[in-house]
Amino acid sequence: MRTFLSVIIAISCIMVIVSVVLQESKQAGLGTLDGSVESANWGSHSGTSRKQMLEKTTLVASIVMMISIIAVAAI
């Protein structure tokens, strides 16, 4: 059981790392100081974009990882 949970932890850790690395920064940077940059998300489909998919993947993988870590600690 401990080996199975360790494998689940390893896979979820890799998924979290990859999804965080692939996400773009939420900071707009200095390019928005003059106000000429419009929001790219206005009118986009909710939950279907690559950004939304990566955020959901990160959330689910981190929850699975935390539950698995708690289960290994309890054993």
C-alpha positions in Angstrom: 0.0 0.0 0.0 2.8 2.4 0.9 4.5 1.7 -2.5 1.3 2.4 -4.4 0.8 5.7 -2.6 4.5 6.6 -3.2 4.0 6.1 -6.9 0.8 8.2 -6.8 2.7 10.9 -5.0 5.6 10.8 -7.5 3.2 11.0 -10.5 1.2 13.9 -9.0 4.4 15.8 -8.1 5.5 15.5 -11.7 2.1 16.7 -12.9 2.1 19.7 -10.6 5.7 20.7 -11.7 4.9 20.4 -15.4 1.6 22.3 -15.2 3.1 25.1 -13.2 6.0 25.4 -15.6 3.7 25.6 -18.6 1.5 28.3 -17.1 2.0 31.9 -18.1 2.6 34.6 -15.6 -0.5 36.5 -14.3 1.4 39.7 -14.1 0.9 42.1 -17.0 4.3 43.8 -16.6 5.3 47.3 -17.7 3.4 47.0 -21.0 0.1 48.0 -19.4 1.3 51.3 -17.9 0.1 53.3 -20.9 -3.3 51.6 -21.0 -3.1 50.5 -24.6 -3.1 46.8 -23.9 -6.6 45.3 -23.9 -7.6 42.3 -21.9 -7.1 39.1 -23.9 -9.6 37.2 -21.8 -12.7 39.4 -22.5 -15.3 37.2 -24.1 -13.3 34.0 -24.1 -15.1 30.7 -23.3 -14.9 29.9 -19.7 -13.1 26.6 -18.8 -12.1 25.7 -22.4 -8.8 27.6 -22.7 -5.4 26.2 -22.2 -4.9 28.5 -19.2 -8.0 27.1 -17.5 -7.0 23.5 -18.2 -3.6 24.0 -16.7 -5.1 25.6 -13.6 -7.5 22.8 -13.1 -4.8 20.2 -13.7 -2.6 21.9 -11.1 -5.4 22.0 -8.6 -6.5 18.4 -9.0 -2.9 17.1 -9.0 -2.0 19.0 -5.8 -5.1 17.8 -4.0 -4.3 14.2 -5.0 -0.7 14.7 -3.8 -1.8 16.1 -0.4 -4.3 13.3 0.2 -1.7 10.7 -0.7 0.9 12.3 1.6 -1.5 12.4 4.5 -2.4 8.7 3.8 1.3 7.7 3.8 1.9 9.6 7.0 -1.1 7.9 8.7 0.1 4.4 7.7 
